Amino acid sequence: MTHSKITKSEIIILEIFLTHSLFVGNGFARIFEVSGSDTWISMLLGMLLGIGILYIFDLVFKNVRYNLKLYLTQHKALKFFLYPIIFIYFFILMAFPVLAVETLVNSYYLTNTSPFLIVIPFVILLFYMSIKGKITIVRVFEFFMPFAILFTLIGILGLTKNLNFDNFLPILNNSTQNIFMGSLTFAILTGAFNFLLIDENVDFKTKLIGYILGCLDIILTSLVITGVLGKYFIKMYSFPEYMAIKKINLFSSLQNLENIIYMPGYFYLLSLASLALFKIKEMQKKESSFILPLLVSILCICLITILYSNNYSLIISTSKYLTYVLGILMFILGPVLYLLTKQRKKKN
């Protein structure tokens, strides 16, 4: 891997984008389904749990941070065991944002358009960004950051008059188990991307700042969504954040602004998918080759457009079980890498 320099501010921005990425078309709906009106409590507890997971993974990453690929190459038996798991993990992080984009666009924008015409342009963009490299990916989202902040502020401020504080009541109406499951879901969805940053020489404090800022924004957004839609309507939508934004009506004349204000959602999805495909590209023997990312891109297009096309029950099931799959993979890779690298340090 070519270790190009990324500044601390760029890492913070990337952390903020990636923290949001699995909530677009998935995270909000899943946690609302479990925790209801206590979602904000689950999210606060989930942020604390996520900080703990982030710290544990930081300890793991310190031992392999110099280059995960080089480390696995030096341990050939380990490579055959972990490479397929890591590839599947990265592929999920790349493919799910593509599925979210296809579902959103096909459901609310271009309802009669072929999925191929929606997915192919998005995947071509991912492929191009992965070929250009990590620095390009980071700089793109550094450019997008002011727009993400602006649209988010417009969305929150535009919905304040639609808030109904009765929607937050009753408090603590869910079981402790449901609140904990919501917290665990939040921690996994906001932390799953951290394996994409395993090779980056970034201190824990820098990552923590980006993570907390991203989480606080998600929590604030969830409060607005709850206040606008209410706990019953929230569970009816796959994209409750988009449905809440549809209620914005600025100055009694500017309507139907949701398509513009929701643009940060696409930025978040693009950040995760492009970085995941870039990490898949790095798994090749020749990192400069575009063969593996090209094959993966084609596989992703076929999977989304053929298997998931108009199959909403499968889309809902995939979104529902995504948290469990990512959680299992996280807690396989984390401890295994930690034990192996700790053993290596003892030998040295």
Disulfide bonds with the S-S distance in Angstrom:
none
